[in-house]
Amino acid sequence: MPFGKWRGLPLTEIPESYLSWVLEVAREPLRTAILRELARRGASEPPVPGLDLRIDPVAALDLIDAGRRALARKHHPDVAGGDAARMATINDTADRLAALFAAGAARDGWAA
Protein backbone atom coordinates (compact mmCIF):
# COMPACT_ATOMS: atom_id res chain seq x y z
CA MET A 1 0.00 0.00 0.00
CA PRO A 2 1.60 3.28 -1.06
CA PHE A 3 -0.19 5.55 1.45
CA GLY A 4 -2.28 5.84 4.60
CA LYS A 5 -2.38 3.88 7.81
CA TRP A 6 -1.21 0.68 6.09
CA ARG A 7 1.63 2.29 4.08
CA GLY A 8 4.38 -0.15 3.18
CA LEU A 9 2.38 -3.32 3.87
CA PRO A 10 1.47 -5.81 1.17
CA LEU A 11 -2.20 -5.86 0.19
CA THR A 12 -2.50 -9.36 1.64
CA GLU A 13 -2.04 -7.92 5.15
CA ILE A 14 -4.52 -5.03 4.86
CA PRO A 15 -8.08 -5.44 6.17
CA GLU A 16 -10.81 -5.93 3.58
CA SER A 17 -12.77 -2.93 4.86
CA TYR A 18 -9.82 -0.61 4.19
CA LEU A 19 -9.19 -2.10 0.73
CA SER A 20 -12.86 -1.63 -0.16
CA TRP A 21 -12.69 1.98 0.96
CA VAL A 22 -9.49 2.72 -0.98
CA LEU A 23 -10.95 1.02 -4.07
CA GLU A 24 -13.45 3.88 -4.39
CA VAL A 25 -10.66 6.41 -4.99
CA ALA A 26 -7.76 4.28 -6.25
CA ARG A 27 -6.32 4.69 -9.73
CA GLU A 28 -4.46 2.16 -11.84
CA PRO A 29 -2.39 0.05 -11.18
CA LEU A 30 -3.37 0.08 -7.47
CA ARG A 31 -7.05 -0.38 -8.38
CA THR A 32 -6.38 -3.61 -10.31
CA ALA A 33 -4.14 -4.91 -7.52
CA ILE A 34 -6.86 -4.28 -4.93
CA LEU A 35 -9.51 -5.92 -7.12
CA ARG A 36 -7.29 -8.98 -7.50
CA GLU A 37 -6.65 -9.15 -3.76
CA LEU A 38 -10.35 -8.85 -2.96
CA ALA A 39 -11.13 -11.56 -5.54
CA ARG A 40 -8.42 -13.78 -4.04
CA ARG A 41 -9.99 -13.40 -0.61
CA GLY A 42 -13.47 -14.09 -1.91
CA ALA A 43 -14.67 -10.64 -0.88
CA SER A 44 -17.40 -8.35 -2.19
CA GLU A 45 -20.92 -9.06 -3.27
CA PRO A 46 -21.67 -9.29 -6.97
CA PRO A 47 -22.95 -5.91 -8.20
CA VAL A 48 -25.44 -7.73 -10.47
CA PRO A 49 -27.35 -10.46 -8.60
CA GLY A 50 -27.42 -13.71 -10.53
CA LEU A 51 -24.59 -12.72 -12.89
CA ASP A 52 -22.71 -15.88 -13.84
CA LEU A 53 -19.04 -15.19 -14.55
CA ARG A 54 -17.21 -18.47 -14.98
CA ILE A 55 -14.03 -16.97 -16.37
CA ASP A 56 -10.67 -17.02 -14.61
CA PRO A 57 -10.62 -13.58 -12.92
CA VAL A 58 -6.87 -13.09 -13.29
CA ALA A 59 -7.11 -13.73 -17.04
CA ALA A 60 -10.15 -11.46 -17.27
CA LEU A 61 -8.39 -8.61 -15.44
CA ASP A 62 -5.35 -9.03 -17.69
CA LEU A 63 -7.56 -8.85 -20.79
CA ILE A 64 -9.37 -5.77 -19.48
CA ASP A 65 -6.03 -4.05 -18.81
CA ALA A 66 -4.72 -5.01 -22.26
CA GLY A 67 -7.84 -3.62 -23.90
CA ARG A 68 -7.57 -0.39 -21.91
CA ARG A 69 -3.93 0.05 -22.95
CA ALA A 70 -4.70 -0.68 -26.62
CA LEU A 71 -7.51 1.88 -26.66
CA ALA A 72 -5.36 4.39 -24.77
CA ARG A 73 -2.75 4.27 -27.54
CA LYS A 74 -5.45 5.51 -29.90
CA HIS A 75 -7.66 7.77 -27.76
CA HIS A 76 -5.40 9.24 -25.03
CA PRO A 77 -5.54 13.05 -25.01
CA ASP A 78 -1.73 13.25 -25.41
CA VAL A 79 -1.96 11.38 -28.73
CA ALA A 80 -2.77 13.27 -31.93
CA GLY A 81 -6.52 13.07 -32.43
CA GLY A 82 -7.05 11.81 -28.87
CA ASP A 83 -10.03 12.83 -26.80
CA ALA A 84 -10.13 13.28 -23.00
CA ALA A 85 -13.85 12.49 -22.78
CA ARG A 86 -13.43 9.29 -24.82
CA MET A 87 -10.47 8.25 -22.65
CA ALA A 88 -12.50 8.88 -19.48
CA THR A 89 -15.26 6.64 -20.87
CA ILE A 90 -12.72 3.91 -21.68
CA ASN A 91 -11.25 4.08 -18.16
CA ASP A 92 -14.67 4.05 -16.51
CA THR A 93 -15.80 1.07 -18.59
CA ALA A 94 -12.63 -0.89 -17.85
CA ASP A 95 -12.98 -0.14 -14.12
CA ARG A 96 -16.60 -1.32 -14.13
CA LEU A 97 -15.70 -4.53 -15.97
CA ALA A 98 -12.85 -5.23 -13.55
CA ALA A 99 -15.21 -4.73 -10.60
CA LEU A 100 -17.75 -7.12 -12.15
CA PHE A 101 -15.12 -9.82 -12.62
CA ALA A 102 -13.72 -9.35 -9.12
CA ALA A 103 -17.21 -9.61 -7.61
CA GLY A 104 -18.05 -12.64 -9.75
CA ALA A 105 -14.80 -14.30 -8.76
CA ALA A 106 -15.52 -13.71 -5.09
CA ARG A 107 -19.05 -15.08 -5.43
CA ASP A 108 -17.95 -18.15 -7.37
CA GLY A 109 -15.09 -18.95 -5.01
CA TRP A 110 -12.23 -18.37 -7.44
CA ALA A 111 -8.79 -17.91 -5.91
CA ALA A 112 -7.39 -15.14 -8.09
C-alpha positions as a Markdown table, in Angstrom:
| # | Residue | x | y | z |
|---|---|---|---|---|
| 1 | Met | 0.0 | 0.0 | 0.0 |
| 2 | Pro | 1.6 | 3.3 | -1.1 |
| 3 | Phe | -0.2 | 5.5 | 1.5 |
| 4 | Gly | -2.3 | 5.8 | 4.6 |
| 5 | Lys | -2.4 | 3.9 | 7.8 |
| 6 | Trp | -1.2 | 0.7 | 6.1 |
| 7 | Arg | 1.6 | 2.3 | 4.1 |
| 8 | Gly | 4.4 | -0.2 | 3.2 |
| 9 | Leu | 2.4 | -3.3 | 3.9 |
| 10 | Pro | 1.5 | -5.8 | 1.2 |
| 11 | Leu | -2.2 | -5.9 | 0.2 |
| 12 | Thr | -2.5 | -9.4 | 1.6 |
| 13 | Glu | -2.0 | -7.9 | 5.1 |
| 14 | Ile | -4.5 | -5.0 | 4.9 |
| 15 | Pro | -8.1 | -5.4 | 6.2 |
| 16 | Glu | -10.8 | -5.9 | 3.6 |
| 17 | Ser | -12.8 | -2.9 | 4.9 |
| 18 | Tyr | -9.8 | -0.6 | 4.2 |
| 19 | Leu | -9.2 | -2.1 | 0.7 |
| 20 | Ser | -12.9 | -1.6 | -0.2 |
| 21 | Trp | -12.7 | 2.0 | 1.0 |
| 22 | Val | -9.5 | 2.7 | -1.0 |
| 23 | Leu | -10.9 | 1.0 | -4.1 |
| 24 | Glu | -13.4 | 3.9 | -4.4 |
| 25 | Val | -10.7 | 6.4 | -5.0 |
| 26 | Ala | -7.8 | 4.3 | -6.2 |
| 27 | Arg | -6.3 | 4.7 | -9.7 |
| 28 | Glu | -4.5 | 2.2 | -11.8 |
| 29 | Pro | -2.4 | 0.0 | -11.2 |
| 30 | Leu | -3.4 | 0.1 | -7.5 |
| 31 | Arg | -7.0 | -0.4 | -8.4 |
| 32 | Thr | -6.4 | -3.6 | -10.3 |
| 33 | Ala | -4.1 | -4.9 | -7.5 |
| 34 | Ile | -6.9 | -4.3 | -4.9 |
| 35 | Leu | -9.5 | -5.9 | -7.1 |
| 36 | Arg | -7.3 | -9.0 | -7.5 |
| 37 | Glu | -6.7 | -9.2 | -3.8 |
| 38 | Leu | -10.4 | -8.9 | -3.0 |
| 39 | Ala | -11.1 | -11.6 | -5.5 |
| 40 | Arg | -8.4 | -13.8 | -4.0 |
| 41 | Arg | -10.0 | -13.4 | -0.6 |
| 42 | Gly | -13.5 | -14.1 | -1.9 |
| 43 | Ala | -14.7 | -10.6 | -0.9 |
| 44 | Ser | -17.4 | -8.3 | -2.2 |
| 45 | Glu | -20.9 | -9.1 | -3.3 |
| 46 | Pro | -21.7 | -9.3 | -7.0 |
| 47 | Pro | -23.0 | -5.9 | -8.2 |
| 48 | Val | -25.4 | -7.7 | -10.5 |
| 49 | Pro | -27.3 | -10.5 | -8.6 |
| 50 | Gly | -27.4 | -13.7 | -10.5 |
| 51 | Leu | -24.6 | -12.7 | -12.9 |
| 52 | Asp | -22.7 | -15.9 | -13.8 |
| 53 | Leu | -19.0 | -15.2 | -14.5 |
| 54 | Arg | -17.2 | -18.5 | -15.0 |
| 55 | Ile | -14.0 | -17.0 | -16.4 |
| 56 | Asp | -10.7 | -17.0 | -14.6 |
| 57 | Pro | -10.6 | -13.6 | -12.9 |
| 58 | Val | -6.9 | -13.1 | -13.3 |
| 59 | Ala | -7.1 | -13.7 | -17.0 |
| 60 | Ala | -10.2 | -11.5 | -17.3 |
| 61 | Leu | -8.4 | -8.6 | -15.4 |
| 62 | Asp | -5.3 | -9.0 | -17.7 |
| 63 | Leu | -7.6 | -8.8 | -20.8 |
| 64 | Ile | -9.4 | -5.8 | -19.5 |
| 65 | Asp | -6.0 | -4.1 | -18.8 |
| 66 | Ala | -4.7 | -5.0 | -22.3 |
| 67 | Gly | -7.8 | -3.6 | -23.9 |
| 68 | Arg | -7.6 | -0.4 | -21.9 |
| 69 | Arg | -3.9 | 0.0 | -23.0 |
| 70 | Ala | -4.7 | -0.7 | -26.6 |
| 71 | Leu | -7.5 | 1.9 | -26.7 |
| 72 | Ala | -5.4 | 4.4 | -24.8 |
| 73 | Arg | -2.7 | 4.3 | -27.5 |
| 74 | Lys | -5.4 | 5.5 | -29.9 |
| 75 | His | -7.7 | 7.8 | -27.8 |
| 76 | His | -5.4 | 9.2 | -25.0 |
| 77 | Pro | -5.5 | 13.1 | -25.0 |
| 78 | Asp | -1.7 | 13.2 | -25.4 |
| 79 | Val | -2.0 | 11.4 | -28.7 |
| 80 | Ala | -2.8 | 13.3 | -31.9 |
| 81 | Gly | -6.5 | 13.1 | -32.4 |
| 82 | Gly | -7.1 | 11.8 | -28.9 |
| 83 | Asp | -10.0 | 12.8 | -26.8 |
| 84 | Ala | -10.1 | 13.3 | -23.0 |
| 85 | Ala | -13.9 | 12.5 | -22.8 |
| 86 | Arg | -13.4 | 9.3 | -24.8 |
| 87 | Met | -10.5 | 8.2 | -22.7 |
| 88 | Ala | -12.5 | 8.9 | -19.5 |
| 89 | Thr | -15.3 | 6.6 | -20.9 |
| 90 | Ile | -12.7 | 3.9 | -21.7 |
| 91 | Asn | -11.2 | 4.1 | -18.2 |
| 92 | Asp | -14.7 | 4.0 | -16.5 |
| 93 | Thr | -15.8 | 1.1 | -18.6 |
| 94 | Ala | -12.6 | -0.9 | -17.8 |
| 95 | Asp | -13.0 | -0.1 | -14.1 |
| 96 | Arg | -16.6 | -1.3 | -14.1 |
| 97 | Leu | -15.7 | -4.5 | -16.0 |
| 98 | Ala | -12.9 | -5.2 | -13.6 |
| 99 | Ala | -15.2 | -4.7 | -10.6 |
| 100 | Leu | -17.7 | -7.1 | -12.1 |
| 101 | Phe | -15.1 | -9.8 | -12.6 |
| 102 | Ala | -13.7 | -9.3 | -9.1 |
| 103 | Ala | -17.2 | -9.6 | -7.6 |
| 104 | Gly | -18.0 | -12.6 | -9.8 |
| 105 | Ala | -14.8 | -14.3 | -8.8 |
| 106 | Ala | -15.5 | -13.7 | -5.1 |
| 107 | Arg | -19.0 | -15.1 | -5.4 |
| 108 | Asp | -18.0 | -18.1 | -7.4 |
| 109 | Gly | -15.1 | -19.0 | -5.0 |
| 110 | Trp | -12.2 | -18.4 | -7.4 |
| 111 | Ala | -8.8 | -17.9 | -5.9 |
| 112 | Ala | -7.4 | -15.1 | -8.1 |
